[in-house]
Amino acid sequence: MSTTTSKSTPTVDYTIANSDVVSKYKTAGEIANKVLAQVKELTIAGSTTYELSVKGDELLQEELSKIYNSKKASKTPKGFAFPTCVNPNHIPAHLAPISETDPANITLKDGDVVNIMLGAQIDGFPSIVADTVVIGATKENPITGKKADLLHAAWNASEAAIRTLRPNKKNWDVTNIVGKIAKEYETSPVESMLSHNQERNVLYGPKEIILNPSKQNKSQVDTVKFEENEVYGLDILISTSEEGKVKPTDYRTSLFKLTGNSYALKMKLSHKVLSDFKSKSNNQPFPYNIRNLDEPTKARGGLAEPTNHKVLLAYDIVGEKEGEFVAQFFTTVAITKNGIVKYTSPTFDPELYKSDKQINDEDIKTVLSEPLRVAKKKVEKS
């Protein structure tokens, strides 16, 4: 679908009112869902965060190589919307080690709560997904206690939040319902975590949804209404702690993203590393793992200057207190004239997690029972 200006310059419609755009979101989403399922199968006791994140990226690359290969479509950009991250226990996000010797390479064990996040993009339209597993959970030996409470809280908070993304509802409606559900399970949303609307080549649009905001952050987030034809990357992170506070860890991030800003870099190493980064990431405005650079360990020294001057955005690794656990469900969601559409679909099997807590709030129960699609009104014959 396109419109034409008065000078006959075609203007492409990059919203989901365009069926071509929808197709790209959905195809990217199918890839993300498929790869997530494969990585989850490999997430067992003895596996490591390094090998799982590398394998996830290899699988993403493999699936992306199968699509948009015709002569006509071959110039369509495609790639990662988010490199594979494998985040155990008290780490909410961004753990994707550069090597086996990286301190962030953690060997997983039975009972670990692990969230996995990854995404694909086609022509700049990103579909990202994440969900959480507890290693060793089976229907014969389900997880109980606070880990089970956590998984139920995170899943129900995600499903209720998705159903709140209706035209004319506000971002604070999502903040509030996620907070209420977390409380029902004696958990907390991770403090001041943000979700955004998405656009072509834009992961972080101007409309923000904040979870568990601090007083300072609450005042910085504008009140916005959701609108038809918007797409959101809905990121729900819930913690077993009372406050959901996170702080910087000793782990060094491997994920960086070009911001579109420029700066006259002073250091020769900075120039070299930034040039390598732009080349390897195809100059795409999505996060990229520096393990793929020519010399990833040395590259860290050249990343500081472009990061300090906001040429690159660093995805810092924060953490809850040791002994606490964080669960995540990330869904790429579209608001359409026919209701809500999930372009990515995290999954949850309640038979693996037996909680003795439940939602008692009738309003929340009503929201959770709502269908995603809007029933079409029948036209009465005269």
C-alpha positions as CSV (number, residue, x, y, z in Angstrom):
1,M,0.0,0.0,0.0
2,S,1.4,3.4,-0.8
3,T,0.1,7.0,-1.3
4,T,1.4,9.6,-3.7
5,T,2.4,13.1,-2.9
6,S,1.5,16.1,-5.1
7,K,5.0,15.7,-6.8
8,S,4.2,12.1,-7.6
9,T,6.8,10.8,-5.1
10,P,5.6,7.5,-3.7
11,T,5.4,7.4,0.1
12,V,5.4,3.9,1.5
13,D,3.0,3.2,4.4
14,Y,5.2,1.6,7.1
15,T,2.4,1.0,9.5
16,I,0.5,-2.3,9.9
17,A,-2.3,-0.9,7.8
18,N,0.0,-2.1,5.0
19,S,-0.3,-5.9,4.5
20,D,3.3,-6.1,3.3
21,V,4.5,-4.7,6.7
22,V,2.3,-7.2,8.5
23,S,3.8,-10.1,6.5
24,K,7.3,-9.0,7.5
25,Y,6.4,-8.7,11.2
26,K,4.8,-12.1,11.1
27,T,7.6,-13.9,9.2
28,A,10.2,-12.4,11.6
29,G,7.9,-13.5,14.5
30,E,7.7,-17.1,13.2
31,I,11.5,-17.3,13.0
32,A,11.8,-15.9,16.6
33,N,9.2,-18.3,18.0
34,K,10.9,-21.3,16.2
35,V,14.4,-20.5,17.4
36,L,13.2,-19.7,21.0
37,A,11.6,-23.2,21.2
38,Q,14.8,-24.8,19.9
39,V,17.0,-23.0,22.5
40,K,14.6,-23.9,25.3
41,E,15.0,-27.6,24.4
42,L,18.8,-27.1,24.8
43,T,18.5,-25.3,28.1
44,I,19.3,-28.2,30.5
45,A,21.5,-28.8,33.5
46,G,25.2,-28.6,32.3
47,S,24.5,-26.2,29.4
48,T,26.2,-22.8,29.5
49,T,25.0,-19.3,28.8
50,Y,27.8,-19.0,26.1
51,E,26.9,-22.1,24.1
52,L,23.2,-21.4,24.3
53,S,23.5,-17.8,23.1
54,V,25.9,-18.8,20.3
55,K,23.5,-21.6,19.2
56,G,20.5,-19.3,19.3
57,D,22.3,-16.8,17.0
58,E,23.4,-19.6,14.7
59,L,19.8,-20.8,14.5
60,L,18.5,-17.3,13.8
61,Q,21.0,-16.8,11.0
62,E,20.1,-20.2,9.5
63,E,16.3,-19.4,9.5
64,L,16.9,-15.9,8.1
65,S,19.0,-17.3,5.3
66,K,16.0,-19.2,4.1
67,I,13.8,-16.2,3.4
68,Y,13.7,-13.2,1.0
69,N,16.2,-14.9,-1.3
70,S,14.5,-14.2,-4.7
71,K,16.1,-11.7,-7.0
72,K,13.3,-9.2,-6.3
73,A,13.5,-9.7,-2.5
74,S,17.2,-10.2,-2.0
75,K,17.8,-6.5,-1.4
76,T,15.4,-6.5,1.6
77,P,17.4,-6.1,4.8
78,K,17.1,-8.8,7.3
79,G,18.9,-9.8,10.5
80,F,18.8,-9.9,14.2
81,A,16.3,-7.7,16.1
82,F,17.9,-8.9,19.3
83,P,20.8,-11.3,19.7
84,T,20.2,-14.4,21.9
85,C,20.5,-13.7,25.6
86,V,20.3,-16.3,28.3
87,N,19.7,-14.8,31.7
88,P,19.8,-17.1,34.8
89,N,18.2,-16.5,38.2
90,H,18.7,-12.9,39.4
91,I,19.9,-11.5,36.0
92,P,16.9,-9.9,34.1
93,A,18.5,-9.4,30.7
94,H,21.4,-8.9,28.2
95,L,23.7,-11.8,29.2
96,A,25.3,-13.1,26.0
97,P,29.0,-13.9,26.7
98,I,31.7,-13.2,24.1
99,S,33.7,-16.4,24.8
100,E,33.9,-19.5,27.0
101,T,36.2,-17.6,29.3
102,D,34.0,-14.6,29.8
103,P,32.9,-14.4,33.4
104,A,29.3,-14.1,32.1
105,N,29.6,-17.7,30.8
106,I,27.6,-19.5,33.5
107,T,27.0,-23.2,33.7
108,L,23.3,-23.9,34.4
109,K,21.9,-26.4,36.9
110,D,18.6,-27.9,37.9
111,G,16.4,-25.4,39.6
112,D,17.8,-22.4,37.8
113,V,15.2,-19.9,36.6
114,V,16.3,-18.9,33.0
115,N,14.8,-16.4,30.7
116,I,15.8,-16.5,27.0
117,M,15.3,-13.5,24.7
118,L,15.9,-13.1,21.0
119,G,14.5,-11.6,17.9
120,A,14.6,-11.3,14.1
121,Q,13.9,-8.3,11.8
122,I,12.9,-8.1,8.2
123,D,13.2,-4.8,6.4
124,G,13.6,-3.1,9.8
125,F,10.4,-4.6,11.3
126,P,11.4,-6.3,14.6
127,S,9.7,-9.2,16.2
128,I,11.2,-10.1,19.6
129,V,10.2,-12.8,22.0
130,A,11.3,-14.0,25.5
131,D,10.0,-16.5,28.0
132,T,11.2,-18.3,31.1
133,V,11.9,-21.9,32.1
134,V,13.0,-23.5,35.3
135,I,15.5,-26.2,34.5
136,G,14.4,-29.7,35.5
137,A,10.7,-28.9,35.7
138,T,8.5,-31.8,34.6
139,K,4.8,-32.6,34.9
140,E,5.8,-35.5,37.1
141,N,8.0,-33.3,39.3
142,P,6.6,-29.8,39.0
143,I,8.2,-26.7,40.5
144,T,6.5,-25.4,43.6
145,G,7.1,-22.5,46.1
146,K,8.2,-19.0,45.2
147,K,9.6,-20.0,41.7
148,A,6.2,-21.4,40.7
149,D,4.5,-18.2,42.1
150,L,6.9,-16.1,40.1
151,L,6.2,-17.9,36.8
152,H,2.5,-17.7,37.3
153,A,2.8,-14.0,38.2
154,A,4.9,-13.1,35.2
155,W,2.7,-15.1,32.7
156,N,-0.6,-13.7,34.0
157,A,0.9,-10.1,34.2
158,S,2.0,-10.5,30.5
159,E,-1.4,-11.8,29.4
160,A,-3.3,-9.1,31.2
161,A,-1.0,-6.4,29.9
162,I,-1.5,-7.6,26.3
163,R,-5.2,-7.3,26.8
164,T,-4.9,-3.8,28.1
165,L,-3.3,-2.6,24.9
166,R,-6.6,-1.4,23.5
167,P,-7.2,1.9,21.7
168,N,-7.7,4.8,24.1
169,K,-6.4,2.8,27.1
170,K,-3.3,4.5,28.7
171,N,0.2,3.3,29.5
172,W,-0.5,3.6,33.2
173,D,-3.3,1.1,32.9
174,V,-0.7,-1.5,32.0
175,T,1.6,-0.3,34.8
176,N,-1.2,-0.7,37.3
177,I,-2.5,-4.1,36.3
178,V,1.0,-5.6,36.2
179,G,1.6,-4.3,39.7
180,K,-1.7,-5.7,41.0
181,I,-1.0,-9.2,39.6
182,A,2.5,-9.2,40.9
183,K,1.1,-8.4,44.4
184,E,-1.4,-11.3,44.2
185,Y,1.6,-13.7,44.0
186,E,3.8,-11.8,46.5
187,T,6.2,-10.7,43.8
188,S,7.2,-7.4,42.3
189,P,7.7,-6.0,38.8
190,V,11.3,-5.2,38.2
191,E,11.7,-1.5,39.0
192,S,11.5,1.1,36.2
193,M,11.7,-1.4,33.3
194,L,10.4,0.1,30.0
195,S,8.4,-1.2,27.0
196,H,8.0,0.9,23.9
197,N,6.0,1.2,20.7
198,Q,8.0,0.1,17.7
199,E,8.3,1.4,14.2
200,R,10.5,0.5,11.2
201,N,14.1,0.5,12.3
202,V,13.0,1.8,15.7
203,L,13.0,-0.5,18.7
204,Y,12.3,2.3,21.2
205,G,9.5,4.6,20.0
206,P,8.3,7.6,22.0
207,K,5.4,5.9,23.7
208,E,6.7,4.2,26.9
209,I,5.2,1.8,29.4
210,I,7.0,1.6,32.7
211,L,6.8,-1.1,35.4
212,N,7.1,-0.4,39.1
213,P,8.4,3.2,38.6
214,S,10.5,5.0,41.1
215,K,9.2,8.4,42.0
216,Q,11.8,10.1,39.8
217,N,11.1,7.8,36.8
218,K,7.4,8.1,37.2
219,S,7.6,11.9,36.7
220,Q,9.7,11.4,33.5
221,V,7.2,9.2,31.7
222,D,4.5,10.9,29.7
223,T,0.9,9.7,29.8
224,V,0.0,8.3,26.4
225,K,-2.9,6.5,24.8
226,F,-2.7,3.4,22.7
227,E,-3.9,3.7,19.1
228,E,-4.9,1.4,16.3
229,N,-2.1,0.2,14.0
230,E,0.6,0.5,16.7
231,V,3.1,-2.2,17.5
232,Y,4.6,-2.7,21.0
233,G,7.5,-4.7,22.3
234,L,5.8,-5.6,25.6
235,D,8.5,-6.6,28.1
236,I,7.2,-8.0,31.4
237,L,9.8,-8.7,34.1
238,I,8.8,-9.9,37.6
239,S,11.0,-10.5,40.6
240,T,10.6,-12.6,43.7
241,S,11.9,-9.7,45.8
242,E,9.6,-7.3,47.7
243,E,10.8,-4.1,45.8
244,G,12.1,-5.4,42.5
245,K,15.2,-3.2,42.7
246,V,18.2,-4.0,40.4
247,K,21.7,-2.6,40.4
248,P,24.8,-2.9,38.2
249,T,26.6,-6.2,38.2
250,D,30.3,-7.0,37.5
251,Y,29.4,-8.6,34.2
252,R,30.4,-6.6,31.1
253,T,27.9,-6.4,28.3
254,S,28.5,-7.7,24.8
255,L,25.5,-5.9,23.3
256,F,25.7,-2.5,21.7
257,K,23.4,-0.6,19.3
258,L,24.1,2.2,16.9
259,T,22.1,5.3,17.9
260,G,22.3,7.3,14.7
261,N,24.3,10.0,16.4
262,S,27.8,11.0,15.2
263,Y,30.8,12.3,17.0
264,A,34.4,13.1,15.9
265,L,36.1,10.3,17.8
266,K,39.7,11.1,19.1
267,M,41.1,7.6,19.6
268,K,42.5,5.5,16.7
269,L,41.2,2.3,18.4
270,S,37.7,3.8,18.7
271,H,37.6,4.6,15.0
272,K,38.8,1.1,14.1
273,V,36.3,-0.7,16.4
274,L,33.4,1.5,15.4
275,S,34.1,0.9,11.7
276,D,34.3,-2.9,12.3
277,F,31.0,-2.7,14.3
278,K,29.2,-0.8,11.5
279,S,30.5,-3.2,8.9
280,K,29.6,-6.4,10.8
281,S,26.2,-5.1,11.9
282,N,25.4,-3.9,8.4
283,N,24.9,-0.5,9.9
284,Q,21.5,-1.7,11.3
285,P,19.9,0.2,14.3
286,F,19.5,-3.0,16.3
287,P,21.6,-4.5,19.1
288,Y,24.6,-6.4,18.0
289,N,26.9,-8.8,19.9
290,I,30.6,-7.8,19.8
291,R,31.7,-11.4,19.9
292,N,31.3,-11.2,16.1
293,L,33.9,-8.4,15.7
294,D,37.4,-9.2,14.6
295,E,38.9,-9.0,18.1
296,P,36.1,-8.9,20.6
297,T,38.2,-8.8,23.7
298,K,40.4,-5.9,22.4
299,A,37.3,-4.2,21.0
300,R,36.0,-3.4,24.5
301,G,38.7,-0.7,24.8
302,G,37.5,1.0,21.7
303,L,33.9,0.9,22.6
304,A,34.1,3.3,25.6
305,E,34.5,6.5,23.6
306,P,31.6,6.0,21.1
307,T,29.4,4.8,24.0
308,N,30.3,7.8,26.2
309,H,29.4,10.2,23.3
310,K,26.2,8.3,22.5
311,V,27.2,7.0,19.1
312,L,26.6,3.5,20.6
313,L,24.1,2.4,23.3
314,A,25.4,-0.2,25.7
315,Y,23.0,-2.8,27.0
316,D,24.2,-2.9,30.6
317,I,23.8,-6.0,32.7
318,V,22.0,-5.3,36.0
319,G,20.9,-7.8,38.6
320,E,18.6,-8.5,41.5
321,K,20.0,-9.6,44.9
322,E,21.6,-13.0,44.9
323,G,19.0,-15.5,45.9
324,E,16.2,-13.7,44.2
325,F,14.8,-14.8,40.8
326,V,13.5,-12.9,37.8
327,A,11.0,-14.2,35.1
328,Q,10.4,-12.5,31.8
329,F,7.8,-12.7,29.0
330,F,8.4,-10.5,26.0
331,T,5.7,-10.4,23.3
332,T,5.6,-8.3,20.1
333,V,2.0,-7.1,19.9
334,A,0.0,-5.3,17.3
335,I,-3.1,-3.3,18.0
336,T,-5.4,-3.8,15.0
337,K,-9.0,-2.9,14.0
338,N,-9.9,-6.5,14.8
339,G,-8.2,-6.6,18.2
340,I,-4.8,-7.7,19.5
341,V,-2.4,-9.8,17.4
342,K,0.7,-11.4,18.8
343,Y,3.5,-11.4,16.3
344,T,5.6,-13.4,18.8
345,S,4.2,-15.9,21.2
346,P,6.0,-16.9,24.4
347,T,4.5,-20.0,26.0
348,F,3.8,-21.2,29.5
349,D,2.7,-24.6,30.8
350,P,1.0,-24.3,34.2
351,E,1.3,-28.0,34.8
352,L,5.1,-27.5,35.2
353,Y,4.6,-24.9,37.9
354,K,2.2,-25.5,40.8
355,S,1.5,-22.4,42.8
356,D,-0.8,-22.3,45.8
357,K,-1.6,-18.7,45.1
358,Q,-4.2,-17.4,42.8
359,I,-5.8,-14.2,41.5
360,N,-8.7,-13.1,43.6
361,D,-9.3,-9.6,42.0
362,E,-12.5,-9.9,39.9
363,D,-11.5,-7.1,37.6
364,I,-8.2,-8.8,36.8
365,K,-10.0,-12.1,36.2
366,T,-12.3,-10.3,33.7
367,V,-9.4,-8.8,31.8
368,L,-7.6,-12.2,31.6
369,S,-10.8,-13.8,30.2
370,E,-11.1,-11.3,27.4
371,P,-10.4,-12.7,23.9
372,L,-7.6,-11.0,22.0
373,R,-9.7,-10.6,18.8
374,V,-12.7,-8.3,18.8
375,A,-16.0,-10.0,17.7
376,K,-17.2,-8.5,14.4
377,K,-20.6,-7.0,14.7
378,K,-23.3,-8.6,12.6
379,V,-25.0,-6.3,10.1
380,E,-28.7,-6.6,10.6
381,K,-30.7,-7.0,7.4
382,S,-33.4,-4.5,6.9
